[in-house]
Amino acid sequence: MIVKEYAEMLNAKSVIREMSAFAAERGKKIGYENVFDYSLGNPSVPVPEKLRTKIAKLALEGNPMEVYGYSPTLGIPAVREKVAASLKKRFGVPYEGKHIFMTSGAAGALAHAFRCVLNKGDEILTFAPYFSEYGPYTKPVADLRVVPADTEKFQINFEAFASMMNEKVAAVLVNSPNNPSGTVYSEETIQKMADFLRKKQEEYGHDIYIISDEPYREILFDGTVVPYIPKYYENTIVCYSFSKSISLPGGRIGYVAVSPACKDAELLINMCGQISRGIGHNCPTSLMQLAVAEILDETSDMSVYEKNMNLLYETLTDLGFTCVKPKGTFYIFPKALEADATAFCKKALNYDLVLVPGDGFGCPGYFRMAYCIDTEKVERSLPVLRKFVEAEYPSR
């Protein structure tokens, strides 16, 4: 018999993917260049030339057993050492190779992190707005509960956080810079969260982990700095992907980094290797591990994202949208001009504007725009956005 749980998920598909599929189909009819597709967070800037060159060199000249063979269960040792050294240099946290586990992107990293510290019956808290796929990611492991949003700044709603904390909570999942809001948690926010969780660990008599999902860590605007959570809280597991920083989502490469200050740091990394046996992970590609190890402190040229953000933010606010200005990522998350964001986004489709309603992100009444597209297309979309608003919401 089929597994009903997954069959039933067909009735609750990702709205992001559904909107992206709509854009693709619409593009076949009118030309994709005429569809203003703000649905999918697929990086648009090229990968660094150095990476392209390295991949080609490895593929053509590398030792076949190293490049095309299985890597060790925890990842290639030299790559793990280089990742640790890079993190130590950048953030001042004394990582060693033994604190790193190589994964297939941030999703693979999260899958392992959840299974390291969550048991059936445990709860994991996250903060709205949040990446909608956290629900399916955590469902096989623990109960995900979502702390309502602080819609004024999209920082943490600490009053709601405190009211939802209980002895079943084994981990807190954070995402900064944040998908979908583009906000960056301030140092004050991180410190307050860390202090609160330390008190709760002592009160409850068990560890509470922060699992920090960080694929957008390098996409920052106007000099914004992301506080590195392991510097503030000992029991932190960082989940990282190279998908956004070097435009490599199809490369499916990332890592788990357990804070050296975590008392079970090395044990947790070794556990990841055993978790892989249960979920069929079996290590990411050797080629990608070896390639990214050469550009750990470099990124693609992501200046286009800030330019796109400013264009959209200025137009949206001029049109009367309430919108927290993003500090990073390539997303903006305005409040819709009617209470039902799904209805709002459906109307926008009539103008070939493909937007994603915020309900799945834990914020009904808002919508997300992924502006990782060419600036020329953003510029062409602005008069269309204005036309849509003026036609559908003349009394705004």
PyMOL commands that set and color helices and strands:
alter all, ss='L'
color gray80, all
select helices_A, chain A and resi 4-12+15-30+32-34+49-61+64-68+77-91+97-99+105-117+134-138+158-164+187-204+229-231+249-251+265-279+286-292+303-318+341-349+358-361+375-392
alter helices_A, ss='H'
color red, helices_A
select strands_A, chain A and resi 36-37+100-103+123-127+143-147+169-175+209-213+236-241+254-258+331-332+353-354+356-357+367-370
alter strands_A, ss='S'
color yellow, strands_A
deselect
rebuild
show_as cartoon
